[in-house]
Amino acid sequence: MKSLQVITLGCSKNTVDTEHLLAMVQGEYEIVPEGDLSSPVDALLVNTCGFIGDAKEESVQAVLSAAERKKAGDVGKLIVFGCLSQRYMSQLPDLIPEVDAWFGARDLAPVAKALGVKPPESAGRFRTDGHAYAYLKISEGCDRRCAYCAIPYIRGPHKSVPMEVLVKEAETLAASGVKELILIAQDTTYYGLDLYRKRTLAELIRKLSEVSGIEWIRIHYSYPADFPEDVLDEMANNPKVCKYLDIPLQHISDKVLSMMHRQVDGAWTRELVRKLRERIPGVVLRTTMIVGHPGEGKRDFAELLDFVREARFERLGAFMYSEEEGTFGAINYRDRISKNEKRRRLEELMQVQREISLSFNESRISTTERVLVDDFNDGVLVCRSSSESPDVDGEILVRYKPELFGGRTPEEICGKFIEVKITAADEYDLVACPSKI
């Protein structure tokens, strides 16, 4: 059997694409883990990201490294797909001729065909890790036109995955040991509009919560405009839905939000945060902000800092504005704010957030929490509660001692839920000990 390796860059949505593609070809190829460089492979695929400047640079470097492996005889066929190749399809082939084939981001079937495999109608997922959580991509593309974002031009218009397909995929994941589903899309709250003529995220969540073996459902990438009310009810009342919401707000200034084409203003944003706190007691909110967007003056940035202090988001990430060719912002705005000033604003914002995150984590000391054990490293069980999402949030670290776990080995504990008592915290991670065996 021929061997195949895939290098996946970018976000969790790309990870799902890779796992769907590998499911199409696994009967014809031996799948080599991404980090394994011990032997040559017959085919190497690079799943690229093209969202912002740093991600594009990382993807280009990964393709160049793959081309060097091919020159050295360690790679047979080299194929590149994903967002970067979708975005620069007319330029990249001439720049990196070592690549045998380039494909875009939305349709994986041509990639499988290039590998000599006839894609099955339903392929499922080939898990690339052994975690007890999995991302479930509920839709593709985006109908929004935020001024700074290139995703609609790369991924195309919004297209929901039918509910029955998602439920079947969830059942397959649960059968493989998955206990947590993380719902992802460019905009999860838009789910269903194209298929069912209404927003049906809440209905999808109810169906997924009926899947045997699934105990946590977590929602990511929720657009704030026209947030569906029934999702709030589901989060408040469905015991399988984590009281955790990833909702990128990007800013609070009316002027900046208008220039971003976010379809909301500061008053709407503040009211939405208030409503989330009121309707879902104990909710953990994660958001992202952009600093240095065109139009962001000193007063706008000061307003952003005040809003973050007021809202006290448990989790917050931030980015410096990156002018992306083809977007409304790149065509119509001048990027007047220097990179040094953007960097200064980013650091000031994150310093405010570090203090908030530390306060939240310290408030949990001495509490008992149910956690999912993700991994075991250097004598420590790496865990998460419903308040932490993998890869983007902190972790709860539990020192492993056999006598504290009834003699169970780390391998027996990983992928399971345990009860722990929080004993210490910093701005990112927490330390805990088992509260009961």
C-alpha positions as CSV (number, residue, x, y, z in Angstrom):
1,M,0.0,0.0,0.0
2,K,1.3,3.5,-0.8
3,S,2.0,6.0,2.0
4,L,0.3,9.4,2.4
5,Q,1.1,12.2,4.8
6,V,-0.8,15.5,5.3
7,I,0.5,18.7,6.9
8,T,-2.4,20.8,8.2
9,L,-2.1,24.5,8.9
10,G,-4.5,27.1,10.2
11,C,-7.7,26.7,12.1
12,S,-9.7,23.7,13.4
13,K,-11.9,23.9,10.2
14,N,-8.8,22.8,8.2
15,T,-8.3,19.9,10.6
16,V,-11.8,18.7,9.9
17,D,-11.2,19.0,6.1
18,T,-8.0,16.9,6.5
19,E,-9.9,14.2,8.4
20,H,-12.6,14.1,5.8
21,L,-10.1,13.8,3.0
22,L,-8.1,11.0,4.8
23,A,-11.4,9.1,5.3
24,M,-11.8,9.2,1.5
25,V,-8.4,7.6,0.8
26,Q,-7.6,5.5,3.8
27,G,-8.4,2.3,2.0
28,E,-5.9,3.0,-0.7
29,Y,-3.1,4.6,1.4
30,E,-1.3,4.0,4.6
31,I,-1.7,7.2,6.6
32,V,1.6,8.5,8.0
33,P,1.3,10.8,11.1
34,E,2.0,14.5,10.4
35,G,5.2,14.7,12.4
36,D,6.8,11.5,11.3
37,L,9.8,12.2,9.1
38,S,11.4,8.7,9.6
39,S,10.8,7.5,6.1
40,P,9.9,8.7,2.6
41,V,6.2,9.0,1.6
42,D,4.6,8.4,-1.8
43,A,2.4,11.4,-1.4
44,L,2.6,14.5,0.7
45,L,-0.3,17.0,1.0
46,V,-0.2,20.4,2.5
47,N,-3.5,21.9,3.7
48,T,-2.8,25.6,3.8
49,C,-4.2,28.7,5.6
50,G,-4.5,32.1,3.9
51,F,-6.4,34.2,6.4
52,I,-3.9,36.8,7.6
53,G,-0.3,37.7,6.8
54,D,1.4,35.5,9.5
55,A,-0.7,32.5,8.5
56,K,0.1,33.0,4.8
57,E,3.8,33.1,5.6
58,E,3.6,30.0,7.7
59,S,1.8,28.2,4.8
60,V,4.3,29.3,2.2
61,Q,7.2,28.1,4.4
62,A,5.5,24.8,4.9
63,V,5.1,24.3,1.1
64,L,8.7,25.3,0.5
65,S,9.9,22.8,3.1
66,A,7.8,20.1,1.5
67,A,9.3,21.0,-1.9
68,E,12.8,20.5,-0.4
69,R,11.7,17.1,0.9
70,K,10.6,16.3,-2.6
71,K,13.9,17.4,-4.1
72,A,15.7,15.2,-1.6
73,G,13.7,12.2,-2.7
74,D,11.7,11.8,0.5
75,V,8.4,12.7,-1.2
76,G,6.8,11.3,-4.4
77,K,3.8,13.4,-5.3
78,L,3.4,16.8,-3.7
79,I,-0.1,18.3,-3.6
80,V,-1.2,21.6,-2.0
81,F,-4.8,22.6,-1.2
82,G,-6.7,24.8,1.2
83,C,-7.2,28.6,1.6
84,L,-3.8,29.8,0.5
85,S,-3.9,27.9,-2.8
86,Q,-7.5,28.9,-3.3
87,R,-6.6,32.6,-2.9
88,Y,-3.4,32.6,-5.0
89,M,-4.1,29.8,-7.5
90,S,-2.9,31.9,-10.5
91,Q,0.4,32.8,-8.9
92,L,1.7,30.0,-6.8
93,P,2.3,27.3,-9.5
94,D,4.9,29.5,-11.2
95,L,6.6,30.4,-7.9
96,I,6.8,26.8,-6.6
97,P,7.0,24.4,-9.6
98,E,7.9,21.4,-7.5
99,V,4.3,21.1,-6.5
100,D,2.5,18.6,-8.7
101,A,-1.0,19.9,-8.2
102,W,-2.8,22.8,-6.6
103,F,-6.4,22.7,-5.4
104,G,-8.8,25.1,-3.6
105,A,-10.5,25.0,-0.3
106,R,-14.1,23.8,-0.6
107,D,-14.1,20.6,-2.6
108,L,-12.0,17.7,-1.4
109,A,-13.1,15.2,-4.1
110,P,-10.6,16.5,-6.8
111,V,-7.8,16.0,-4.3
112,A,-8.8,12.4,-3.8
113,K,-9.0,11.9,-7.5
114,A,-5.5,13.3,-8.0
115,L,-4.4,10.6,-5.6
116,G,-6.0,8.0,-7.8
117,V,-9.0,7.4,-5.5
118,K,-12.6,7.5,-6.5
119,P,-14.3,9.5,-3.6
120,P,-17.1,7.6,-1.9
121,E,-20.4,9.4,-1.4
122,S,-20.1,9.2,2.3
123,A,-16.6,8.9,3.8
124,G,-16.9,9.9,7.4
125,R,-13.8,11.0,9.4
126,F,-10.3,9.6,9.9
127,R,-9.2,10.9,13.3
128,T,-5.7,12.4,13.3
129,D,-5.5,12.3,17.1
130,G,-6.9,10.3,20.0
131,H,-8.6,13.1,21.9
132,A,-12.0,12.7,23.5
133,Y,-13.1,15.9,21.8
134,A,-13.7,16.6,18.1
135,Y,-14.6,19.6,16.0
136,L,-17.8,19.3,14.0
137,K,-17.9,21.7,11.0
138,I,-21.6,22.5,10.6
139,S,-21.3,24.8,7.6
140,E,-18.9,26.1,5.0
141,G,-18.3,29.6,3.7
142,C,-19.8,33.0,4.8
143,D,-22.3,35.5,3.5
144,R,-21.0,38.3,5.7
145,R,-18.8,40.9,4.2
146,C,-16.7,42.2,7.1
147,A,-14.4,44.9,5.7
148,Y,-11.2,43.2,7.0
149,C,-12.0,39.6,6.2
150,A,-11.0,37.6,3.1
151,I,-12.8,34.4,4.1
152,P,-15.9,34.9,1.9
153,Y,-13.6,35.4,-1.1
154,I,-11.7,32.2,-0.2
155,R,-14.4,29.9,1.0
156,G,-17.4,31.2,-0.9
157,P,-21.0,31.7,0.2
158,H,-22.5,30.1,3.3
159,K,-23.6,26.4,2.9
160,S,-25.0,24.4,5.8
161,V,-24.3,20.7,6.2
162,P,-27.7,18.8,6.5
163,M,-28.6,17.9,10.0
164,E,-28.9,14.2,9.3
165,V,-25.3,14.2,7.9
166,L,-24.0,16.0,11.0
167,V,-25.9,13.6,13.4
168,K,-24.4,10.6,11.6
169,E,-21.0,12.1,11.8
170,A,-21.5,12.7,15.5
171,E,-22.5,9.1,16.0
172,T,-19.4,7.9,14.3
173,L,-17.2,10.2,16.4
174,A,-19.0,9.1,19.6
175,A,-18.4,5.5,18.7
176,S,-14.7,6.2,18.4
177,G,-14.6,7.6,22.0
178,V,-15.4,11.3,21.4
179,K,-17.3,12.8,24.4
180,E,-17.2,16.5,23.4
181,L,-18.3,18.1,20.2
182,I,-17.1,21.6,19.3
183,L,-19.4,23.2,16.7
184,I,-17.4,25.3,14.3
185,A,-18.1,27.2,11.1
186,Q,-17.4,30.7,9.7
187,D,-20.6,31.7,11.5
188,T,-22.4,29.0,13.6
189,T,-25.5,31.2,14.3
190,Y,-26.2,31.4,10.5
191,Y,-26.7,27.6,10.4
192,G,-29.7,26.4,8.5
193,L,-30.8,29.5,6.7
194,D,-29.9,28.1,3.3
195,L,-31.4,24.7,3.9
196,Y,-34.4,25.3,6.1
197,R,-35.1,29.0,5.6
198,K,-34.6,29.7,9.2
199,R,-31.8,29.6,11.8
200,T,-31.8,26.1,13.2
201,L,-28.7,25.9,15.4
202,A,-30.8,25.3,18.5
203,E,-32.6,22.4,16.7
204,L,-29.2,20.9,15.6
205,I,-27.9,21.1,19.1
206,R,-30.9,19.2,20.5
207,K,-30.4,16.5,17.9
208,L,-26.7,16.2,18.7
209,S,-27.4,16.1,22.4
210,E,-29.4,12.9,21.8
211,V,-26.3,11.1,20.4
212,S,-25.3,8.4,22.9
213,G,-21.8,9.0,24.3
214,I,-21.7,12.8,23.7
215,E,-21.6,14.6,27.0
216,W,-20.5,18.1,26.1
217,I,-21.4,20.3,23.2
218,R,-19.5,23.6,22.8
219,I,-20.3,26.5,20.4
220,H,-17.6,28.5,18.6
221,Y,-17.5,31.3,16.1
222,S,-21.0,32.9,16.8
223,Y,-21.7,36.1,15.0
224,P,-23.3,38.8,17.3
225,A,-25.8,40.2,14.8
226,D,-29.3,38.7,15.1
227,F,-28.1,36.2,17.6
228,P,-30.9,33.5,17.8
229,E,-32.8,33.6,21.1
230,D,-33.5,29.9,21.1
231,V,-29.8,29.1,21.3
232,L,-29.7,31.0,24.6
233,D,-32.5,28.8,26.0
234,E,-30.7,25.7,24.8
235,M,-27.4,26.8,26.5
236,A,-29.3,27.7,29.7
237,N,-31.4,24.5,30.0
238,N,-29.7,21.7,28.0
239,P,-27.3,19.9,30.5
240,K,-25.1,18.7,27.6
241,V,-24.4,22.2,26.2
242,C,-21.4,23.9,27.9
243,K,-22.2,27.3,29.3
244,Y,-19.4,28.6,27.2
245,L,-19.7,30.7,24.0
246,D,-17.1,31.9,21.6
247,I,-18.5,35.1,20.1
248,P,-16.0,37.3,18.2
249,L,-17.1,41.0,18.8
250,Q,-14.0,42.7,17.2
251,H,-14.6,46.1,18.7
252,I,-17.0,48.4,20.6
253,S,-16.6,51.8,19.0
254,D,-19.6,52.7,16.8
255,K,-17.3,54.3,14.2
256,V,-14.9,51.3,14.0
257,L,-17.8,48.7,14.0
258,S,-19.4,50.7,11.1
259,M,-16.1,50.7,9.1
260,M,-15.7,47.0,9.8
261,H,-19.2,46.3,8.4
262,R,-20.2,44.4,11.5
263,Q,-23.9,45.1,11.3
264,V,-24.1,46.1,15.0
265,D,-23.1,49.1,17.0
266,G,-21.7,49.5,20.5
267,A,-25.2,49.6,22.2
268,W,-26.3,46.4,20.6
269,T,-23.0,44.7,21.6
270,R,-23.3,45.8,25.2
271,E,-26.9,44.7,25.4
272,L,-26.0,41.3,23.9
273,V,-23.3,40.7,26.5
274,R,-25.8,41.7,29.2
275,K,-28.4,39.4,27.9
276,L,-25.9,36.5,27.7
277,R,-24.9,37.0,31.3
278,E,-28.6,37.3,32.4
279,R,-30.1,34.4,30.4
280,I,-27.2,31.9,31.0
281,P,-26.1,32.2,34.6
282,G,-22.4,31.3,34.9
283,V,-21.7,31.6,31.2
284,V,-18.0,31.8,30.2
285,L,-17.6,34.2,27.3
286,R,-14.7,34.1,24.9
287,T,-14.3,36.9,22.3
288,T,-11.7,38.3,19.9
289,M,-10.8,41.9,19.2
290,I,-8.9,43.7,16.4
291,V,-6.7,46.6,17.3
292,G,-5.4,49.1,14.8
293,H,-8.3,48.8,12.3
294,P,-8.6,51.9,10.0
295,G,-10.6,54.5,11.8
296,E,-9.5,53.4,15.3
297,G,-8.4,56.7,16.9
298,K,-7.1,57.1,20.5
299,R,-10.6,57.6,21.8
300,D,-11.9,54.5,20.0
301,F,-9.1,52.4,21.5
302,A,-9.8,53.9,25.0
303,E,-13.4,52.9,24.6
304,L,-12.4,49.4,23.7
305,L,-10.3,49.1,26.9
306,D,-13.1,50.5,29.0
307,F,-15.5,48.0,27.5
308,V,-13.2,45.0,28.1
309,R,-12.8,46.1,31.8
310,E,-16.6,46.5,32.0
311,A,-17.6,43.2,30.3
312,R,-14.9,41.1,32.0
313,F,-14.7,38.4,29.4
314,E,-13.3,35.3,30.9
315,R,-11.4,34.6,27.7
316,L,-10.2,37.1,25.1
317,G,-7.8,37.0,22.2
318,A,-6.7,39.9,20.0
319,F,-5.1,40.6,16.7
320,M,-3.4,43.5,15.0
321,Y,-5.3,44.6,11.9
322,S,-3.8,43.1,8.8
323,E,-4.6,44.6,5.4
324,E,-5.7,41.7,3.2
325,E,-5.8,42.3,-0.6
326,G,-9.2,42.0,-2.2
327,T,-11.1,43.0,1.0
328,F,-13.3,46.1,1.2
329,G,-10.9,47.6,3.8
330,A,-7.8,47.1,1.6
331,I,-9.5,48.7,-1.4
332,N,-11.3,51.6,0.4
333,Y,-9.3,52.4,3.5
334,R,-5.8,53.6,4.2
335,D,-3.9,51.6,6.8
336,R,-2.5,54.7,8.6
337,I,-1.7,53.2,12.0
338,S,2.0,52.0,12.3
339,K,2.8,48.5,13.2
340,N,4.6,49.7,16.3
341,E,1.5,51.5,17.5
342,K,-0.7,48.4,16.7
343,R,1.7,46.3,18.7
344,R,1.6,48.8,21.6
345,R,-2.2,48.8,21.6
346,L,-2.3,45.0,21.4
347,E,0.0,44.7,24.5
348,E,-2.0,47.2,26.4
349,L,-5.3,45.4,25.7
350,M,-3.9,42.0,26.6
351,Q,-2.4,43.4,29.9
352,V,-6.0,44.4,30.8
353,Q,-7.2,41.0,29.9
354,R,-4.5,39.2,31.8
355,E,-5.7,40.8,35.0
356,I,-9.3,39.8,34.3
357,S,-8.3,36.2,33.4
358,L,-6.2,35.9,36.5
359,S,-9.1,37.2,38.7
360,F,-11.5,34.7,37.1
361,N,-9.1,31.8,37.5
362,E,-8.3,32.7,41.1
363,S,-12.0,32.8,41.9
364,R,-12.2,29.1,41.2
365,I,-9.6,28.1,43.8
366,S,-11.0,25.6,46.3
367,T,-14.0,24.8,44.0
368,T,-14.6,21.3,42.7
369,E,-15.0,20.9,39.0
370,R,-15.8,18.1,36.5
371,V,-13.0,17.9,33.9
372,L,-12.2,15.9,30.8
373,V,-8.7,14.5,30.7
374,D,-7.1,15.3,27.4
375,D,-3.6,14.1,27.7
376,F,-0.7,12.9,29.9
377,N,2.7,14.7,29.8
378,D,5.7,14.5,32.1
379,G,3.7,13.0,35.0
380,V,0.8,15.5,34.7
381,L,-2.7,14.9,33.5
382,V,-3.8,17.7,31.2
383,C,-7.5,18.4,31.7
384,R,-10.2,21.0,30.9
385,S,-13.5,21.9,32.5
386,S,-16.5,23.1,30.5
387,S,-14.9,26.6,30.9
388,E,-11.9,25.8,28.8
389,S,-11.9,25.0,25.1
390,P,-8.9,23.1,23.6
391,D,-6.0,24.9,21.9
392,V,-7.3,28.5,22.6
393,D,-7.8,28.5,26.4
394,G,-5.8,27.4,29.4
395,E,-5.6,23.9,31.0
396,I,-6.1,22.3,34.3
397,L,-3.0,20.4,35.4
398,V,-3.3,17.4,37.8
399,R,-0.2,15.7,39.1
400,Y,-0.6,12.0,38.6
401,K,0.0,9.6,41.5
402,P,-1.4,6.1,41.2
403,E,-2.7,6.0,44.8
404,L,-4.8,9.1,44.1
405,F,-6.6,7.3,41.2
406,G,-7.2,3.9,42.6
407,G,-4.3,2.4,40.8
408,R,-5.6,3.4,37.3
409,T,-3.0,4.1,34.8
410,P,-2.8,7.5,32.9
411,E,-3.9,5.6,29.7
412,E,-7.0,4.4,31.5
413,I,-7.8,8.0,32.7
414,C,-7.2,9.9,29.5
415,G,-10.5,10.5,27.6
416,K,-12.5,10.2,30.9
417,F,-14.2,12.7,33.1
418,I,-12.9,13.1,36.7
419,E,-13.7,15.4,39.6
420,V,-10.9,17.7,40.8
421,K,-10.4,20.4,43.3
422,I,-8.7,23.6,42.1
423,T,-5.7,24.4,44.3
424,A,-3.8,27.2,42.4
425,A,-4.2,29.4,39.3
426,D,-2.4,31.9,37.1
427,E,-3.7,34.0,34.3
428,Y,-3.8,31.1,31.9
429,D,-3.7,27.6,33.6
430,L,-5.0,26.1,36.8
431,V,-3.6,23.4,39.1
432,A,-5.8,20.8,40.7
433,C,-5.9,17.5,42.6
434,P,-8.4,14.7,42.4
435,S,-11.3,15.3,44.7
436,K,-12.5,11.7,44.7
437,I,-11.5,8.5,43.0
